[in-house]
Amino acid sequence: MTDPLQDRVVAAIGHQYDLQGEIGRGGMSVVYRARDMRLNRTVAIKVLPPELAYDPAIRTRFTREAQTSAQLSHANIVPIYDVGERDGLAYFVMGMVTGGNLAEHLAREPRQPIEEVRRLLCEIADALAYAHVRGVIHRDIKPDNILLDADRGRAMVTDFGIARAMEAGTRLTLTGIAVGTPTYMSPEQALGEREVDGRSDIYSLGVVAYEMLTGRVPFTAGNSMALLLKHVGERPPSIAELRPDAPKALREVIERAMMKTPEDRWPTAVAFRDALAADRAPASWRAEPREPVRYASPRPESA
């Protein structure tokens, strides 16, 4: 049975890339494994299906992912090799990562070994530190967007589709809507706040860390709105209760990353990474008790 989209991709760029089959399909893109015949290397090609290209929001997100990722060159960020549009087909070519993603890994082994948790978190935090210094906030850190390189055993961040580059000297400005994935979204994202900086990514990575240690996400709910409100106003179950063998210092490092208020979190991804590597949580970080959280209802946007 032929695939009309794959046939179109072959017709458009088959002179340069030898398509070897589909390896992934999401709500707004299809990914193929291919061989770059000029450079003789295996690559992944992400394609925007033509029927979605007419939606300005989807097209903008697809283009943003390619443009943003292409500006970043880091060992723990999936590289972009080529971006193009041919015969009405938008695509970009990226590095082929063969180990699947962290979500698949957690489905097989929900609770990860402590040293593996520490290693992967340090690598992801290092990638975020690199992006943040260059003014790029990911805004959708989650296990699905963390690939595992089977060849080198490292974590690689992907899917900068809702990332925004900040103008020099300014923070990211939003439009008052919640953007991201509710399960891993920071409280400020959940509230649709106008100012979001790198500490939002730190919160999301803290949620990923919590899941890797405990085998479960901190919050669940029957719908997205209820889930967002839990990020804003509820404390998650204690890591110590769910994973008693996790070192106290490591638990505290992750708990600080998941503080509700950005000012109470690690100030930078570098600080988060260094604390993870040193397995320490300075006593001075502890936040003072606050008044009960008051919030306006967030307005989630699918992403």
Number of C-alpha atoms within 10 A of each C-alpha: 3 6 10 9 15 20 12 16 22 15 12 16 17 17 11 14 23 16 21 13 12 16 13 12 12 7 10 17 17 18 21 21 22 22 20 18 13 9 9 9 12 19 21 25 27 24 23 23 21 16 8 14 17 10 10 10 11 18 18 13 19 24 19 19 21 24 17 21 23 17 13 17 14 15 14 23 25 23 21 23 15 13 16 13 13 11 11 12 17 19 24 22 23 23 16 18 20 12 17 14 21 21 18 15 18 16 10 9 12 16 18 17 12 15 10 12 19 20 15 21 22 21 19 22 24 22 23 28 23 19 23 21 13 14 20 24 27 26 27 26 28 24 21 16 17 24 24 22 18 12 9 9 10 18 27 23 27 23 22 24 22 19 20 20 17 17 11 8 6 10 17 18 15 15 10 16 16 24 23 24 21 28 20 28 27 34 27 23 28 31 23 23 17 14 15 20 21 24 26 28 27 30 28 26 28 26 28 25 25 27 20 27 25 21 17 16 17 20 19 15 12 7 9 19 15 16 19 29 20 20 26 24 14 13 13 15 13 14 21 14 10 14 16 12 11 17 13 14 16 20 22 22 23 26 21 22 28 28 22 20 17 21 11 16 25 25 14 20 26 19 15 27 25 15 20 23 14 13 16 16 21 10 8 6 14 13 13 7 6 6 6 7 9 8 12 10 13 22 17 20 14 10 15
